[in-house]
Amino acid sequence: GSLLQDARNYPRAEYFFQRALKVHPTHVHSLHKYGRILLYVQGDAVAAEKHFKTALDNAPHHLPVLIDYTQMLLSFWKQLGMSRRKSVDRAVEVLDRIVQINHNHIHALHLIAVIEHFIRQRPVKAERYYRRVLDKSPKHLPSLPKYGTLLLEMGRVDQAEELFRRMLEVDPKNPPLDGLVHYGHLLRVHRHNNQQAAFMYKRALRTRPTKSVPMSPDDNTRCWLCTNSSSIKVAGLCCGRSTVVVEDQWWLEPALWQPDAAKIDFDQNLRPDPAPRRA
């Protein structure tokens, strides 16, 4: 089943996981792997939750299950019949549990920082977790632009710029989209360098050529890449493209999903749809 799942042959993988669970209903590996198919391929969070909970009942410290359970709570809370606040609180409880098991779990620390930053809006606590991540992994690419964005929001422009530059040094060919966009905002607004800002926006468009994304605290910013002089609510990325309606969980970090579902579009900083969509 695992080999078939790795080969993205999900129907056959599902068949073998179901057979394994008939023989051994509490087999943690099969419960986890089948739960991932249910969640990420079929978009059935309710069924996935049952499998994850059974796995955790038999292996409470199983970190991969805990991570996927957290992602499910954060992205599929409506399907699970939970309020957003309750799902976030529950997710943080699970993440704290992960950190208790492994104090150096970078993904868990990063995700707590993102929640405190974008959802709970607690900048001091968010900064504390971002720093913990970067102290342990100075080149952690997901945290560099998000911590830079937090510092930019706090008015610490020089420190924010340093993090954006580190981001470009770590991955000059394929830097995170949100980092390009917010670095462009910093260059345009705080450095008054429209040429360099436009360069960052163009790189962002090459990263994501078909859609636009929110990029700055400004709600009314004209497009710097075309002749459109009208104010738009999506700063910098216009060029005649339609604005993406971003739902309230766009901040989820795609790298944490470790997806093995080819049909789910894991766009940078946009949460995956609960149901699969075309590749």
Secondary structure, 3 states (H helix, E strand, C coil): CHHHHHCCCHHHHHHHHHHHHHHCCCCHHHHHHHHHHHHHHCCCHHHHHHHHHHHHHHCCCCHHHHHHHHHHHHHCCCCCCCCHHHHHHHHHHHHHHHHHHCCCCHHHHHHHHHHHHHHCCCHHHHHHHHHHHHHHCCCCCCHHHHHHHHHHHCCCHHHHHHHHHHHHHHCCCCCCHHHHHHHHHHHHHCCCCHHHHHHHHHHHHHHCCCCCCCCCCCCCECCCCCCCCCCECCCCCCCCCCCCCCCCCCCCCHHHHCCCCCCCCCCCCCCCCCCCCCC
